[in-house]
Amino acid sequence: MAEFDWTRAPRPPRFLSRPVYARAVAHLALGERATRDLCMALAPRFTGPARACLEIQARDEDSHAAIYDAYLAALGGPAGEPHTPLPGIETLLRGAITPDDPVRALLAFNVLLEGEALGLQAGFATWLPCPLFRQINRRIARAEARHVAFGALVLPDLLAERTPAERAALRADLRALWHRAAERVLDAFPVPGLGAAKLRRRWVASRWARRSRALAAVGLDGGDGP
């Protein structure tokens, strides 16, 4: 963590109180640890490049959680550690834990969860004014992009072993999981300007279109609509 300038004091955005900002960062740390635990649980169920990628990602996620913890300490710490991830993220994490299909789990957290994490990192770069957090964000965003690249490396071969019918069923299952997660996010944290049902549906469709293309890129194609 020596690469970061810890002499800079954290600077919360004006539109968030320091405690609320700290809680948000604490949830980021929690999400990193939850993903680390999932990687560690999945790694023994794979061999070769897939296992190596998961082991590397687990170490990355652990490092990211420690970085967020250090930032929280500089910030003054949250008013109380969160014990469950944010709505929507929890839905994806729980949905990714599939005892009988590790490939489905890998798709759920690598393509769906990590893909959304990349979008969130890009948003942080725009929304948050804190120079120290932006420095941290750039470092973590590079690693998240590498994790998505892991999926692009190993998933096509794993999916090629499935029949077309199995791939179609898997895609439909992941689509339903993602939509449940998106609806939970909007219920808990209404996005400004998306109060109308039509606009909400349009936003969900737009977000799913990105994940749909990402699934297609690793070999899980299908014209399943918004």
C-alpha positions as CSV (number, residue, x, y, z in Angstrom):
1,M,0.0,0.0,0.0
2,A,3.1,2.2,-0.1
3,E,2.0,3.3,-3.6
4,F,-0.7,5.5,-2.1
5,D,-0.2,9.0,-0.7
6,W,-1.5,8.5,2.8
7,T,-0.5,12.0,3.8
8,R,-3.6,13.1,1.9
9,A,-6.6,13.4,4.2
10,P,-9.8,11.7,2.9
11,R,-12.2,14.2,1.4
12,P,-15.9,13.0,1.4
13,P,-18.2,14.5,-1.2
14,R,-20.3,17.4,-0.1
15,F,-23.5,15.5,-0.8
16,L,-22.7,12.8,1.7
17,S,-22.1,13.0,5.4
18,R,-18.9,11.5,6.7
19,P,-20.7,8.6,8.5
20,V,-22.7,7.7,5.4
21,Y,-19.6,7.9,3.2
22,A,-17.7,5.7,5.6
23,R,-20.5,3.1,5.5
24,A,-20.4,3.1,1.7
25,V,-16.7,2.4,1.7
26,A,-17.2,-0.3,4.4
27,H,-19.6,-2.0,2.1
28,L,-17.0,-1.9,-0.7
29,A,-14.6,-3.7,1.7
30,L,-17.3,-6.2,2.6
31,G,-18.0,-6.9,-1.1
32,E,-14.2,-7.5,-1.7
33,R,-14.1,-10.1,1.1
34,A,-17.3,-11.8,0.0
35,T,-15.9,-12.2,-3.5
36,R,-12.6,-13.4,-2.1
37,D,-14.4,-16.1,-0.1
38,L,-16.3,-17.2,-3.2
39,C,-13.1,-17.4,-5.2
40,M,-11.5,-19.5,-2.5
41,A,-14.5,-21.8,-2.4
42,L,-14.6,-22.3,-6.1
43,A,-10.9,-22.6,-6.9
44,P,-10.6,-26.3,-5.7
45,R,-13.4,-27.3,-8.0
46,F,-11.4,-26.3,-11.1
47,T,-8.0,-27.2,-12.6
48,G,-5.5,-25.5,-14.8
49,P,-5.9,-21.8,-15.8
50,A,-9.4,-21.5,-14.2
51,R,-8.0,-22.5,-10.8
52,A,-4.9,-20.3,-11.1
53,C,-7.1,-17.3,-12.1
54,L,-9.4,-17.8,-9.1
55,E,-6.5,-18.1,-6.7
56,I,-4.9,-14.9,-8.1
57,Q,-8.3,-13.1,-7.8
58,A,-8.7,-14.2,-4.2
59,R,-5.4,-12.6,-3.3
60,D,-6.4,-9.4,-5.2
61,E,-9.7,-9.2,-3.4
62,D,-8.0,-9.6,0.0
63,S,-5.6,-6.8,-0.9
64,H,-8.4,-4.6,-2.0
65,A,-10.3,-5.1,1.3
66,A,-7.1,-4.2,3.2
67,I,-6.7,-1.0,1.1
68,Y,-10.4,0.0,1.8
69,D,-9.8,-0.7,5.5
70,A,-6.8,1.6,5.6
71,Y,-8.8,4.3,3.8
72,L,-11.6,3.8,6.4
73,A,-9.1,4.2,9.2
74,A,-7.9,7.5,7.7
75,L,-11.5,8.6,7.4
76,G,-12.3,7.8,11.0
77,G,-14.0,4.4,10.4
78,P,-17.7,3.5,10.0
79,A,-20.2,3.8,12.8
80,G,-20.5,0.0,12.7
81,E,-19.3,-2.7,10.4
82,P,-22.0,-3.8,7.9
83,H,-22.6,-7.6,8.1
84,T,-24.4,-8.1,4.8
85,P,-23.7,-6.6,1.4
86,L,-25.9,-4.0,-0.2
87,P,-29.2,-5.2,-1.7
88,G,-28.7,-6.5,-5.2
89,I,-25.0,-7.3,-4.5
90,E,-26.2,-9.8,-1.9
91,T,-28.6,-11.3,-4.4
92,L,-25.9,-11.8,-6.9
93,L,-23.5,-13.3,-4.3
94,R,-26.1,-15.7,-2.9
95,G,-27.2,-16.6,-6.4
96,A,-23.6,-17.3,-7.5
97,I,-23.2,-20.0,-4.8
98,T,-24.4,-23.0,-6.7
99,P,-23.2,-26.3,-5.2
100,D,-23.9,-28.4,-8.3
101,D,-22.5,-26.1,-11.0
102,P,-19.3,-24.2,-10.4
103,V,-19.3,-22.9,-14.0
104,R,-22.6,-21.1,-13.3
105,A,-21.1,-19.6,-10.2
106,L,-18.1,-18.4,-12.1
107,L,-20.3,-16.8,-14.7
108,A,-22.5,-15.2,-12.1
109,F,-19.7,-13.5,-10.2
110,N,-17.2,-13.0,-13.0
111,V,-19.4,-11.7,-15.8
112,L,-22.3,-10.3,-13.8
113,L,-20.8,-9.1,-10.5
114,E,-17.4,-8.1,-11.7
115,G,-18.8,-6.5,-14.8
116,E,-21.0,-4.3,-12.7
117,A,-18.1,-3.6,-10.4
118,L,-16.1,-2.2,-13.3
119,G,-19.0,0.1,-14.1
120,L,-19.2,1.2,-10.5
121,Q,-15.5,1.9,-10.5
122,A,-15.9,4.2,-13.5
123,G,-18.7,6.0,-11.7
124,F,-16.6,6.5,-8.6
125,A,-13.9,8.2,-10.8
126,T,-16.5,10.7,-11.8
127,W,-18.6,11.2,-8.7
128,L,-16.1,11.3,-5.8
129,P,-13.8,14.2,-5.4
130,C,-11.3,12.7,-2.9
131,P,-7.9,12.5,-4.5
132,L,-6.8,9.7,-2.3
133,F,-9.9,7.6,-3.1
134,R,-9.4,8.3,-6.8
135,Q,-5.8,7.0,-6.5
136,I,-7.1,3.9,-4.8
137,N,-9.9,3.5,-7.3
138,R,-7.6,3.5,-10.3
139,R,-5.5,0.7,-8.7
140,I,-8.5,-1.4,-7.9
141,A,-10.2,-0.8,-11.2
142,R,-7.1,-2.2,-13.1
143,A,-7.4,-5.4,-11.1
144,E,-11.1,-5.7,-11.6
145,A,-10.5,-5.4,-15.4
146,R,-8.0,-8.2,-15.1
147,H,-10.5,-10.4,-13.3
148,V,-13.0,-9.9,-16.1
149,A,-10.2,-10.8,-18.5
150,F,-9.7,-14.0,-16.5
151,G,-13.3,-15.0,-17.4
152,A,-12.7,-14.2,-21.1
153,L,-9.7,-16.6,-20.9
154,V,-11.3,-19.6,-19.2
155,L,-15.1,-19.5,-19.7
156,P,-15.3,-20.1,-23.5
157,D,-13.6,-23.6,-23.1
158,L,-15.8,-24.5,-20.1
159,L,-19.0,-23.5,-21.9
160,A,-18.0,-25.3,-25.1
161,E,-18.5,-28.5,-23.1
162,R,-22.2,-27.7,-22.6
163,T,-24.9,-28.6,-25.1
164,P,-26.8,-25.7,-26.8
165,A,-29.8,-26.5,-24.6
166,E,-27.7,-26.4,-21.5
167,R,-26.2,-23.1,-22.5
168,A,-29.6,-21.7,-23.2
169,A,-31.0,-22.8,-19.8
170,L,-27.9,-21.4,-18.1
171,R,-28.3,-18.0,-19.8
172,A,-32.0,-17.8,-18.9
173,D,-31.1,-18.6,-15.3
174,L,-28.4,-15.9,-15.1
175,R,-30.7,-13.4,-16.8
176,A,-33.4,-14.0,-14.1
177,L,-30.7,-13.7,-11.3
178,W,-29.4,-10.4,-12.7
179,H,-32.9,-8.9,-13.0
180,R,-33.7,-9.9,-9.4
181,A,-30.5,-8.1,-8.3
182,A,-31.2,-5.0,-10.4
183,E,-34.7,-4.7,-9.0
184,R,-33.4,-5.0,-5.4
185,V,-30.9,-2.2,-6.1
186,L,-33.6,0.1,-7.4
187,D,-36.0,-0.7,-4.6
188,A,-33.3,0.1,-2.0
189,F,-31.6,3.0,-3.7
190,P,-33.9,4.7,-6.2
191,V,-31.9,6.2,-9.0
192,P,-32.8,9.9,-9.5
193,G,-35.1,10.3,-12.5
194,L,-36.2,6.7,-12.6
195,G,-39.3,7.0,-10.6
196,A,-41.6,6.2,-13.6
197,A,-42.0,2.5,-14.3
198,K,-41.2,3.0,-18.0
199,L,-37.9,4.8,-17.3
200,R,-37.1,2.1,-14.7
201,R,-37.7,-0.6,-17.3
202,R,-35.6,1.2,-19.8
203,W,-32.7,1.6,-17.3
204,V,-32.8,-2.1,-16.4
205,A,-32.9,-3.1,-20.1
206,S,-29.9,-0.9,-20.8
207,R,-27.9,-2.4,-18.0
208,W,-28.8,-5.9,-18.9
209,A,-27.8,-5.3,-22.6
210,R,-24.3,-4.7,-21.4
211,R,-24.2,-7.9,-19.3
212,S,-25.9,-9.8,-22.2
213,R,-23.1,-8.8,-24.6
214,A,-20.5,-9.8,-22.0
215,L,-22.1,-13.3,-21.7
216,A,-22.2,-13.6,-25.4
217,A,-18.5,-12.7,-25.6
218,V,-17.6,-15.7,-23.4
219,G,-19.8,-18.1,-25.4
220,L,-23.2,-17.8,-23.8
221,D,-25.2,-16.1,-26.6
222,G,-28.9,-15.8,-26.9
223,G,-31.6,-13.4,-28.1
224,D,-33.5,-13.2,-24.8
225,G,-34.4,-9.5,-25.0
226,P,-34.3,-7.0,-22.2
